[in-house]
Amino acid sequence: MEDLSQEIIKFITEHQLNFRTRTDLARAISDGLSLDFTTAYAEIGKMVEEGDLIIEGKDKLATPQALGLRKGILIGNARGFAFCKFTDDVESESPDVFIPPTALKTALHNDTVLVKVRKNGDRTEGAVVKVVARSSGNIVGTLDIVNDHLAFVKPDDTRYFKDILVRNHKKFKVSEGDKVVCRITKYASGDKNPQGDLLEVLGLNGDPKIEMLAIIRENNLYEEFEPEVLAEARTLPQSVLPEAMRGRRDFTKDKIVTIDSEDTRDIDDAVGIVEHPDGHFTLSVHIADVSHYVKQNSPLDKEAYKRGTSVYFPDLVYPMLPKELSNGICSLNPKVNRLTLSVIMQIDTEGNTYDYEICEGVIRSREKMTYTDVFAIFNDDPATCAKYQDLVSDFKAMQKLHRILEKKRQKRGALDFDLPECEFVMDSTGHVLDVKLHERNEAHRMIESFMLEANETVALACNAEKIPFLYRVHEQPDGQKMFDFFQFAGQFGLKVANNPDKVTPKDLQRLLATVKGQPYEMLINSVMLRSLQKARYAPKNLGHFGIAAINYCHFTSPIRRYPDLLIHRIIKKMYLRNKDKKDIEFYREFVEEAAVLTSEREKLAEVAEREVEDLKKADYMQNHVGEIYDGTVTGVTNFGVFVEFPNTVEGMCSIENLPTDNYVFLEKLYKLAGSKHDYQLGQKVRVQVESVNLRRRQINLKMLEK
């Protein structure tokens, strides 16, 4: 279903309903779109608040487009100007528009604004007409104390191009230059500074621990839970009560295990297998039934929805749920009963799931296995096989099924970029001793295979029932981006497909196989990945291009992802039980909202995790200034190139630190070309670490002649 606000905009435009009163417009919309009047009236009010409709004159409403305005997000610049990234037409590739300092009004970085686009000579510019919504985030920066009554916070994020005046700093124990958190309370135009309140003093600027906390606060992440959330968590039992097991399938006698990393404490999933004489398998995937304990609209649920996801850093976790659930009653710990939502799949010799059952269950995991131990069993390690002798045959059957499932996905065109990931070796204080490549062995891939199969099966089942649902979608690549990729690949004599608008996963998979082992393999991989859409959550089943799946969702991690928890509720309320009309109406609306919020929270978590990882790498490299490394060019810009080392540490080599030449940036070729030297994505180079800026998480490199 198309987003209701977009549907209303389209209806107003097509039926020339601009400049009508709210009541008249609600009547027309309710008649034309078969909505009740109250729903139409309420939606109009919401659209006015969000800037999708504008009040013009005496309660007359119009779309921004009818008034020559466009809606977007402001992207600030340290020099005081900004660009507006338009959000009012998701299908358009409109370029960002420049907004000079004099046309910003009170708008700052990340605000949602309405902009009037105009011509200024040969240049297209924008002017902010209205700020629709302020950036809700707190701002982290350095404190500059003027006197007892006046101080300024200089934002770390230079896109906030104005210092913030604060007057409550004496309420805190602060020193000049401290890293602090503040929130803007009063906005100002022109040369005036916005005003705000100091919220928190983080500590000494430049301390790696403080810099990490700054990143966390910049992304509005807080480890602590509200008292009412903790109070509810503490009322929950820490063992499964007998009454909770009534009406559930009893799997406690089955051979079921969990397989995770050595340090995993929030265990979402467990697996069991039976290999039949005809070569078929029964695969059972058991997922923690978090929804049994986290009730809709409870304090725990509201907090989980607000967080959207757990956030994982190298040496700590900001969980979606308190530890009483995430490490306690919901975690599928060994040798204790745990409630699950289970998927039992019958799979043939080709990897096809030809029958399945989804049910509420109770399990008792035999062992908390690690990827290391399972991989050792795959390789017939005598000591490990002896230790887990009663489970060895099960693991061998799992390995066999995994290879069948992997072959099936490969056959249908699933893409596997197998991008390198790092892991940090740290001391007890959190200082990084080493950065190494993370080993992803066959045991990791096997569990991924089983979770993918469960996710597909659940999405297929719920799609067939036509109930409101939250899908994990990865859409068909944009035709123009694919056309550009076709052109790029053509330089190497490679043909991707005939039509960039109808490229298939199989086309791209075939290309990845063709370039495997070639000098330009990483280059093609990188450019292809950048040409694809980003996966997201959606209420419509749009398929998953990357894994070549028609139906897909996130079902297997309800301890750490809200979409999975929501899907569990939907299954229990509408798939396993009779559909209730009120539930259908509620979830149909809620999945629309949840798709947007959880996709946004996922992006925020990814940004925070990436920035902390960059900080840890910069901290590590402070002890390696002057050293020489071989690396690969992973980014090319008009101001230099990014180079990644084999352990995933990445640094920046500015044009000033390249061999002297007249360089031209060839954007579509991902190339910086000079008369004597060229640098292109995927190229092998040798560099020297020149300096490290911890606050900017920046490793500065100097290019050496190879």
NUBARO-685361 format. One line per field, with one value per residue (C-alpha): x, y, z; residue in one letter; residue number from 1; chain. Coordinates in steps of 0.25 Angstrom, whole numbers. Example, Ala and Ser with C-alpha at 12.3 -4.5 7.8 and 13.67 -1.06 7.14 Angstrom:
! NUBARO-685361
X = [49,55]
Y = [-18,-4]
Z = [31,29]
type = [A,S]
seq = [1,2]
mol = [A,A]
! end
This chain:
! NUBARO-685361
X = [0,5,8,-5,1,7,-6,-13,-3,-5,-20,-20,-11,-19,-32,-28,-32,-21,-26,-38,-41,-37,-52,-55,-42,-45,-59,-53,-42,-51,-60,-49,-40,-51,-46,-55,-56,-49,-37,-36,-37,-26,-17,-18,-14,-2,2,2,11,21,21,14,2,4,-7,-8,-17,-30,-29,-27,-18,-8,3,17,18,6,13,27,33,41,43,57,68,78,93,101,116,126,127,113,105,97,91,77,75,61,52,38,40,47,47,54,69,69,82,84,82,92,86,95,97,87,76,76,67,69,71,83,89,79,67,55,52,43,51,48,57,61,71,83,89,95,94,82,80,70,64,58,44,40,47,37,44,57,68,64,78,87,100,114,125,136,133,139,137,136,132,123,111,114,121,120,120,127,121,130,121,126,113,106,113,110,115,104,103,100,98,96,111,113,103,113,127,134,147,151,152,144,136,121,107,97,83,78,67,66,70,75,76,88,101,94,97,87,85,84,86,98,93,105,120,127,141,155,156,165,163,160,149,143,143,136,125,124,121,110,104,104,96,86,90,88,92,83,68,57,54,40,46,56,45,37,49,51,37,39,43,57,52,40,28,20,7,15,18,3,-2,13,20,30,44,51,55,60,75,75,88,92,104,110,123,130,126,111,102,88,85,74,74,75,75,72,73,68,74,65,68,63,73,63,64,56,62,56,60,56,55,54,39,42,28,23,30,30,15,10,10,17,29,38,32,32,46,50,42,49,63,59,72,83,96,109,123,136,136,122,107,96,84,70,65,70,80,69,63,74,84,73,60,59,73,73,84,88,81,69,55,52,40,42,34,39,40,40,44,44,55,58,71,71,70,55,46,34,26,27,21,21,18,20,30,38,53,64,77,87,100,104,113,123,127,141,137,127,137,147,136,135,150,149,158,159,158,146,139,141,136,123,122,107,105,116,106,96,107,111,97,96,108,102,89,96,104,91,84,97,97,82,84,96,88,77,87,89,100,112,122,128,134,145,142,151,152,160,170,168,174,166,165,159,172,174,186,184,174,172,163,151,150,137,137,128,120,117,112,104,96,94,88,78,74,72,63,55,53,49,39,32,31,25,15,10,10,1,-9,-9,-8,-1,14,28,37,52,53,65,59,63,75,73,74,83,92,93,95,107,112,111,119,129,130,131,145,150,143,132,118,107,94,86,77,81,66,64,77,76,84,88,94,102,106,111,120,126,130,136,145,149,164,166,174,162,153,152,149,137,132,133,126,115,112,111,102,92,80,81,72,61,48,35,20,20,27,36,46,61,70,83,79,70,58,43,39,48,47,55,50,62,67,56,65,73,64,50,45,47,39,28,27,26,14,8,10,4,-8,-12,-4,-6,-19,-32,-30,-37,-42,-37,-23,-22,-26,-16,-4,-7,-5,6,15,15,21,30,36,41,45,53,60,64,69,77,84,87,93,101,107,110,117,125,130,134,141,148,152,158,166,171,175,182,190,195,206,209,212,224,222,220,208,203,189,177,170,156,151,155,151,155,163,171,169,166,174,171,181,179,174,163,169,167,174,173,184,181,185,197,202,202,213,213,205,193,181,167,156,148,136,129,143,146,159,169,177,190,200,210,201,187,180,167,158,164,178,190,198,209,207,214,206,208,199,187,175,168,156,153,156,166,178,187,195,206,207,220,226,224]
Y = [0,14,23,30,44,42,36,49,58,51,52,67,69,61,67,81,82,92,104,97,98,86,82,82,75,64,62,61,51,43,41,40,30,22,27,31,46,45,38,48,60,54,51,65,70,61,65,80,77,70,80,72,82,97,106,118,130,127,112,109,97,94,85,91,88,97,108,106,100,87,79,73,71,82,78,89,93,98,111,115,111,98,89,83,69,67,57,61,52,39,34,47,48,63,69,76,91,101,110,123,127,139,130,120,128,120,106,98,84,73,81,78,90,95,102,112,109,121,125,134,137,124,117,110,113,111,119,114,118,109,100,88,80,82,72,65,61,66,73,69,79,86,96,110,118,133,136,130,134,131,120,114,100,98,86,74,72,84,84,91,103,112,111,109,119,113,120,108,103,107,96,86,83,87,92,100,90,79,70,73,70,81,83,96,103,116,117,130,136,144,145,142,129,119,117,104,97,88,74,66,67,56,59,62,65,55,44,31,27,41,42,29,34,46,38,30,43,49,38,39,26,23,11,13,10,18,14,9,0,-6,-8,-16,-24,-28,-33,-44,-58,-63,-77,-82,-84,-97,-89,-82,-96,-100,-101,-101,-112,-118,-119,-121,-136,-132,-130,-115,-106,-92,-88,-74,-66,-69,-56,-56,-54,-51,-64,-62,-75,-90,-101,-116,-126,-140,-146,-156,-169,-163,-151,-141,-133,-127,-114,-108,-93,-88,-73,-67,-63,-49,-45,-54,-45,-31,-28,-18,-3,-7,1,-9,-10,6,6,-5,2,15,8,0,-9,-13,-6,-13,-7,-14,-14,-12,-13,-3,-13,-12,-19,-19,-30,-37,-41,-40,-49,-55,-61,-58,-63,-78,-82,-97,-107,-98,-98,-86,-81,-80,-78,-89,-92,-107,-109,-121,-119,-128,-132,-119,-110,-107,-106,-113,-113,-105,-102,-90,-92,-87,-96,-99,-104,-108,-106,-117,-109,-94,-98,-88,-86,-90,-104,-107,-103,-113,-124,-121,-124,-136,-131,-143,-135,-127,-139,-147,-135,-134,-149,-150,-138,-140,-147,-136,-126,-134,-134,-119,-117,-126,-118,-104,-108,-112,-99,-91,-97,-95,-80,-79,-86,-75,-64,-59,-50,-52,-41,-47,-33,-33,-30,-27,-31,-23,-29,-20,-19,-18,-3,-3,1,-6,-15,-21,-20,-33,-39,-46,-61,-65,-80,-90,-91,-76,-78,-90,-83,-71,-82,-87,-73,-69,-81,-78,-64,-67,-78,-69,-58,-68,-73,-59,-53,-65,-61,-47,-42,-28,-31,-25,-30,-28,-23,-20,-14,-15,-6,7,7,19,14,1,7,15,2,-5,6,5,-10,-9,-2,-16,-23,-28,-29,-30,-31,-25,-16,-8,-6,-21,-27,-39,-45,-56,-46,-39,-53,-57,-45,-47,-61,-56,-46,-55,-55,-44,-32,-23,-33,-23,-11,-18,-23,-9,-2,-12,-11,4,3,-6,-1,-1,-12,-7,-10,-9,-12,-17,-30,-24,-36,-37,-35,-38,-52,-54,-57,-54,-54,-49,-44,-42,-52,-59,-48,-42,-39,-29,-24,-19,-23,-38,-35,-29,-40,-50,-43,-43,-58,-61,-51,-54,-66,-76,-71,-66,-52,-41,-29,-19,-26,-25,-10,-7,-15,-10,4,1,-7,6,14,3,1,16,17,3,6,20,13,3,14,21,9,6,20,19,6,10,23,16,5,17,23,10,8,23,20,8,15,26,16,13,27,27,12,7,-1,-8,-5,-4,9,8,22,33,48,61,64,51,35,26,14,2,-8,-23,-22,-12,0,11,25,37,42,56,62,69,56,49,50,64,64,71,62,62,55,45,42,32,24,25,31,42,44,51,52,43,36,30,25,17,9,-5,-1,-7,4,7,18,23,27,42,46,42,52,45,55,54,39,42,34,43,36,39,32,25,21,6]
Z = [0,-4,8,12,12,-2,-7,-2,-8,-21,-20,-17,-29,-39,-34,-33,-18,-14,-6,1,16,24,25,10,7,18,11,-3,2,10,-2,-13,-5,3,16,28,30,44,38,27,36,46,34,29,42,43,29,33,45,36,25,15,14,17,23,13,16,24,27,13,11,-1,-4,-4,-19,-21,-14,-21,-9,-7,6,10,20,22,21,28,24,34,25,29,16,14,4,4,1,-4,2,-5,-17,-14,-28,-33,-34,-31,-28,-15,-15,-10,1,4,19,17,12,24,34,47,41,45,40,40,41,32,24,13,2,-9,-21,-30,-40,-36,-50,-55,-42,-35,-21,-10,2,14,16,28,38,38,49,57,58,71,74,85,81,86,86,93,104,103,116,115,129,141,133,119,111,97,92,79,72,68,56,48,40,51,47,59,73,84,95,109,122,132,131,146,150,146,150,137,132,119,107,113,104,107,102,100,94,86,93,85,70,64,50,43,51,65,72,76,91,99,112,116,119,122,124,117,122,116,101,93,103,95,105,105,90,89,98,90,78,86,91,77,72,84,90,105,112,124,124,130,145,140,129,139,150,140,135,150,152,141,146,143,140,132,140,138,134,123,116,115,100,95,87,96,90,103,100,86,83,81,82,81,73,75,78,91,97,93,104,97,90,81,73,75,64,63,51,47,35,28,20,7,9,13,26,37,41,54,57,71,73,87,90,95,92,103,113,106,104,94,99,113,117,112,99,97,101,91,80,83,82,70,71,80,77,77,80,81,96,100,96,97,97,93,105,119,123,131,118,108,116,125,123,108,105,101,111,112,122,125,119,110,102,87,74,66,51,47,32,23,13,1,-5,-14,-2,-4,8,3,17,30,43,51,66,80,87,99,98,107,99,101,99,97,85,79,64,68,73,62,52,59,58,43,42,51,62,72,85,81,75,88,96,88,84,85,76,65,56,57,53,41,37,39,30,19,19,20,7,0,4,0,-14,-15,-12,-21,-32,-32,-32,-18,-16,-6,-6,7,11,21,35,47,61,72,82,95,109,121,120,106,99,85,85,71,59,52,41,47,43,37,36,31,44,43,29,34,44,34,24,35,39,24,22,34,31,16,22,31,21,11,21,26,11,7,19,14,28,32,32,32,21,20,5,-4,-17,-31,-34,-40,-55,-56,-46,-53,-66,-60,-55,-68,-74,-63,-65,-80,-78,-74,-86,-77,-81,-69,-76,-88,-80,-68,-63,-63,-57,-49,-37,-46,-56,-45,-38,-52,-53,-39,-43,-56,-49,-37,-36,-46,-42,-43,-35,-23,-31,-38,-25,-19,-30,-32,-17,-17,-29,-22,-13,2,9,18,25,18,19,5,0,-10,-10,-6,-18,-11,-7,-19,-10,-13,1,13,27,40,49,56,66,75,86,78,67,68,55,59,72,64,54,66,71,57,56,70,68,53,48,59,64,57,51,59,51,61,61,46,46,57,51,37,41,51,41,32,44,49,35,35,50,50,37,43,56,48,40,53,59,47,47,62,61,49,56,68,60,53,66,71,58,60,74,70,59,68,72,57,52,42,38,24,19,6,4,-6,-11,-6,-9,-19,-18,-23,-11,-10,-8,3,5,13,19,20,34,29,35,26,24,15,6,2,-12,-5,0,-14,-24,-30,-42,-49,-44,-50,-43,-52,-44,-52,-54,-39,-43,-40,-52,-54,-66,-58,-47,-47,-35,-36,-27,-25,-28,-19,-13,-3,8,20,33,34,46,53,58,69,70,55,55,43,39,30,19,10,-4,-7,-20,-21]
type = [M,E,D,L,S,Q,E,I,I,K,F,I,T,E,H,Q,L,N,F,R,T,R,T,D,L,A,R,A,I,S,D,G,L,S,L,D,F,T,T,A,Y,A,E,I,G,K,M,V,E,E,G,D,L,I,I,E,G,K,D,K,L,A,T,P,Q,A,L,G,L,R,K,G,I,L,I,G,N,A,R,G,F,A,F,C,K,F,T,D,D,V,E,S,E,S,P,D,V,F,I,P,P,T,A,L,K,T,A,L,H,N,D,T,V,L,V,K,V,R,K,N,G,D,R,T,E,G,A,V,V,K,V,V,A,R,S,S,G,N,I,V,G,T,L,D,I,V,N,D,H,L,A,F,V,K,P,D,D,T,R,Y,F,K,D,I,L,V,R,N,H,K,K,F,K,V,S,E,G,D,K,V,V,C,R,I,T,K,Y,A,S,G,D,K,N,P,Q,G,D,L,L,E,V,L,G,L,N,G,D,P,K,I,E,M,L,A,I,I,R,E,N,N,L,Y,E,E,F,E,P,E,V,L,A,E,A,R,T,L,P,Q,S,V,L,P,E,A,M,R,G,R,R,D,F,T,K,D,K,I,V,T,I,D,S,E,D,T,R,D,I,D,D,A,V,G,I,V,E,H,P,D,G,H,F,T,L,S,V,H,I,A,D,V,S,H,Y,V,K,Q,N,S,P,L,D,K,E,A,Y,K,R,G,T,S,V,Y,F,P,D,L,V,Y,P,M,L,P,K,E,L,S,N,G,I,C,S,L,N,P,K,V,N,R,L,T,L,S,V,I,M,Q,I,D,T,E,G,N,T,Y,D,Y,E,I,C,E,G,V,I,R,S,R,E,K,M,T,Y,T,D,V,F,A,I,F,N,D,D,P,A,T,C,A,K,Y,Q,D,L,V,S,D,F,K,A,M,Q,K,L,H,R,I,L,E,K,K,R,Q,K,R,G,A,L,D,F,D,L,P,E,C,E,F,V,M,D,S,T,G,H,V,L,D,V,K,L,H,E,R,N,E,A,H,R,M,I,E,S,F,M,L,E,A,N,E,T,V,A,L,A,C,N,A,E,K,I,P,F,L,Y,R,V,H,E,Q,P,D,G,Q,K,M,F,D,F,F,Q,F,A,G,Q,F,G,L,K,V,A,N,N,P,D,K,V,T,P,K,D,L,Q,R,L,L,A,T,V,K,G,Q,P,Y,E,M,L,I,N,S,V,M,L,R,S,L,Q,K,A,R,Y,A,P,K,N,L,G,H,F,G,I,A,A,I,N,Y,C,H,F,T,S,P,I,R,R,Y,P,D,L,L,I,H,R,I,I,K,K,M,Y,L,R,N,K,D,K,K,D,I,E,F,Y,R,E,F,V,E,E,A,A,V,L,T,S,E,R,E,K,L,A,E,V,A,E,R,E,V,E,D,L,K,K,A,D,Y,M,Q,N,H,V,G,E,I,Y,D,G,T,V,T,G,V,T,N,F,G,V,F,V,E,F,P,N,T,V,E,G,M,C,S,I,E,N,L,P,T,D,N,Y,V,F,L,E,K,L,Y,K,L,A,G,S,K,H,D,Y,Q,L,G,Q,K,V,R,V,Q,V,E,S,V,N,L,R,R,R,Q,I,N,L,K,M,L,E,K]
seq = [1,2,3,4,5,6,7,8,9,10,11,12,13,14,15,16,17,18,19,20,21,22,23,24,25,26,27,28,29,30,31,32,33,34,35,36,37,38,39,40,41,42,43,44,45,46,47,48,49,50,51,52,53,54,55,56,57,58,59,60,61,62,63,64,65,66,67,68,69,70,71,72,73,74,75,76,77,78,79,80,81,82,83,84,85,86,87,88,89,90,91,92,93,94,95,96,97,98,99,100,101,102,103,104,105,106,107,108,109,110,111,112,113,114,115,116,117,118,119,120,121,122,123,124,125,126,127,128,129,130,131,132,133,134,135,136,137,138,139,140,141,142,143,144,145,146,147,148,149,150,151,152,153,154,155,156,157,158,159,160,161,162,163,164,165,166,167,168,169,170,171,172,173,174,175,176,177,178,179,180,181,182,183,184,185,186,187,188,189,190,191,192,193,194,195,196,197,198,199,200,201,202,203,204,205,206,207,208,209,210,211,212,213,214,215,216,217,218,219,220,221,222,223,224,225,226,227,228,229,230,231,232,233,234,235,236,237,238,239,240,241,242,243,244,245,246,247,248,249,250,251,252,253,254,255,256,257,258,259,260,261,262,263,264,265,266,267,268,269,270,271,272,273,274,275,276,277,278,279,280,281,282,283,284,285,286,287,288,289,290,291,292,293,294,295,296,297,298,299,300,301,302,303,304,305,306,307,308,309,310,311,312,313,314,315,316,317,318,319,320,321,322,323,324,325,326,327,328,329,330,331,332,333,334,335,336,337,338,339,340,341,342,343,344,345,346,347,348,349,350,351,352,353,354,355,356,357,358,359,360,361,362,363,364,365,366,367,368,369,370,371,372,373,374,375,376,377,378,379,380,381,382,383,384,385,386,387,388,389,390,391,392,393,394,395,396,397,398,399,400,401,402,403,404,405,406,407,408,409,410,411,412,413,414,415,416,417,418,419,420,421,422,423,424,425,426,427,428,429,430,431,432,433,434,435,436,437,438,439,440,441,442,443,444,445,446,447,448,449,450,451,452,453,454,455,456,457,458,459,460,461,462,463,464,465,466,467,468,469,470,471,472,473,474,475,476,477,478,479,480,481,482,483,484,485,486,487,488,489,490,491,492,493,494,495,496,497,498,499,500,501,502,503,504,505,506,507,508,509,510,511,512,513,514,515,516,517,518,519,520,521,522,523,524,525,526,527,528,529,530,531,532,533,534,535,536,537,538,539,540,541,542,543,544,545,546,547,548,549,550,551,552,553,554,555,556,557,558,559,560,561,562,563,564,565,566,567,568,569,570,571,572,573,574,575,576,577,578,579,580,581,582,583,584,585,586,587,588,589,590,591,592,593,594,595,596,597,598,599,600,601,602,603,604,605,606,607,608,609,610,611,612,613,614,615,616,617,618,619,620,621,622,623,624,625,626,627,628,629,630,631,632,633,634,635,636,637,638,639,640,641,642,643,644,645,646,647,648,649,650,651,652,653,654,655,656,657,658,659,660,661,662,663,664,665,666,667,668,669,670,671,672,673,674,675,676,677,678,679,680,681,682,683,684,685,686,687,688,689,690,691,692,693,694,695,696,697,698,699,700,701,702,703,704,705,706]
mol = [A,A,A,A,A,A,A,A,A,A,A,A,A,A,A,A,A,A,A,A,A,A,A,A,A,A,A,A,A,A,A,A,A,A,A,A,A,A,A,A,A,A,A,A,A,A,A,A,A,A,A,A,A,A,A,A,A,A,A,A,A,A,A,A,A,A,A,A,A,A,A,A,A,A,A,A,A,A,A,A,A,A,A,A,A,A,A,A,A,A,A,A,A,A,A,A,A,A,A,A,A,A,A,A,A,A,A,A,A,A,A,A,A,A,A,A,A,A,A,A,A,A,A,A,A,A,A,A,A,A,A,A,A,A,A,A,A,A,A,A,A,A,A,A,A,A,A,A,A,A,A,A,A,A,A,A,A,A,A,A,A,A,A,A,A,A,A,A,A,A,A,A,A,A,A,A,A,A,A,A,A,A,A,A,A,A,A,A,A,A,A,A,A,A,A,A,A,A,A,A,A,A,A,A,A,A,A,A,A,A,A,A,A,A,A,A,A,A,A,A,A,A,A,A,A,A,A,A,A,A,A,A,A,A,A,A,A,A,A,A,A,A,A,A,A,A,A,A,A,A,A,A,A,A,A,A,A,A,A,A,A,A,A,A,A,A,A,A,A,A,A,A,A,A,A,A,A,A,A,A,A,A,A,A,A,A,A,A,A,A,A,A,A,A,A,A,A,A,A,A,A,A,A,A,A,A,A,A,A,A,A,A,A,A,A,A,A,A,A,A,A,A,A,A,A,A,A,A,A,A,A,A,A,A,A,A,A,A,A,A,A,A,A,A,A,A,A,A,A,A,A,A,A,A,A,A,A,A,A,A,A,A,A,A,A,A,A,A,A,A,A,A,A,A,A,A,A,A,A,A,A,A,A,A,A,A,A,A,A,A,A,A,A,A,A,A,A,A,A,A,A,A,A,A,A,A,A,A,A,A,A,A,A,A,A,A,A,A,A,A,A,A,A,A,A,A,A,A,A,A,A,A,A,A,A,A,A,A,A,A,A,A,A,A,A,A,A,A,A,A,A,A,A,A,A,A,A,A,A,A,A,A,A,A,A,A,A,A,A,A,A,A,A,A,A,A,A,A,A,A,A,A,A,A,A,A,A,A,A,A,A,A,A,A,A,A,A,A,A,A,A,A,A,A,A,A,A,A,A,A,A,A,A,A,A,A,A,A,A,A,A,A,A,A,A,A,A,A,A,A,A,A,A,A,A,A,A,A,A,A,A,A,A,A,A,A,A,A,A,A,A,A,A,A,A,A,A,A,A,A,A,A,A,A,A,A,A,A,A,A,A,A,A,A,A,A,A,A,A,A,A,A,A,A,A,A,A,A,A,A,A,A,A,A,A,A,A,A,A,A,A,A,A,A,A,A,A,A,A,A,A,A,A,A,A,A,A,A,A,A,A,A,A,A,A,A,A,A,A,A,A,A,A,A,A,A,A,A,A,A,A,A,A,A,A,A,A,A,A,A,A,A,A,A,A,A,A,A,A,A,A,A,A,A,A,A,A,A,A,A,A,A,A,A,A,A,A,A,A,A,A,A,A,A,A,A,A,A,A,A,A,A,A,A,A,A,A,A,A,A,A,A,A,A,A,A]
! end
